[in-house]
Amino acid sequence: MAKATKHINKSKSKHKHPEATLPKKWHPAPLKSSFMLLSILGFFVTIFMVLPRFPSMGTAFLIVFIAMFVAAVVSMTKAPVINENK
């Protein structure tokens, strides 16, 4: 009877939850340079074309493009360097 209990405990320990395998430290993903370019272009198009006609929609777009730009800067400064010469 003790052997059956040990077998059950072993089978439970093999099946870990996905949360247990996640890394504990946060690492930003490297983003493409086109992502930053899109955020800058979207910001300027929103300021000159959308914001004068539709102030509430223009403000929402500005918030989105500013968040995209900040994400691109964080990715550029904190993401790990990937060696492409493999």
N, C-alpha and C positions, 0 to 999 in steps of 0.2 A: 504494500500500500504506500509506503514511503517513496518507492521508485516512481509510482504514477504521479505523485505530487511534485517530485523533482522534474519530471518530464513536462508537466503542465507549466511550471515556472520557467523552464528553459524556453518553451515555445512562446510564452508571453514576452520574454526578454528579447527574442529575435525580431519581433514585430514592433518596432519603435514608431512613435508618432512622427509625422513629418516635421513638426516644430522642433524636435530634438536634433534633427540633422541640419537645421539652418545655421548659418554662421552668426556669431554673436555680435560682430562688429559690422556697421553699415559701410558699404563701399559704393560710391557713385559709379554709374555706368558711363563709359566713354560715349559721347554723342558726336554725331557728324558735324562738320563745319557748316553744312547747309542748314542745319537746325538754327544755328546762331544767325546766319544770313537771313533766314525766313523771319526770325523774331525782329531783327532790325528793320527789314523792309516792311513788315506788317505794322510796326510801330509808326513809321513815317507815313505810310499810306493812311493809317487810321487818324493820325493827327491832321493831315491836310485834306482828306476827302470824306471820311466818315464822321469825325467829331463835329465839324460845323453843321452838318445836316441832321444828324441823329445823336444828340449829346449823351443820352443814356446808353445807347448801343456802343458809341465810341468809347465811353468810359470803361465799359465791360471789355471791349477789345484791347484797350490799353493795359488793363490789368492782366489779361491773358498773355499779351506779348512781353510785358515786363517780367512776368513769371517765367516765360520761356527763356528770356535773356539771362535771368539770374540762374536758371538751371544749367544753361550752356556754360556760363562762367564757372559755376561750381564744378561742373564736369571737367572743364578744361584745367582747373587748378588742382583738383583732388583725385581724379580718376587715375588708376594705375596705367603705366606705360605698357603698351602691347607691342611686342617685337613682331614685325611683319615679315622679316627676312628669315623664314623657316625653311 
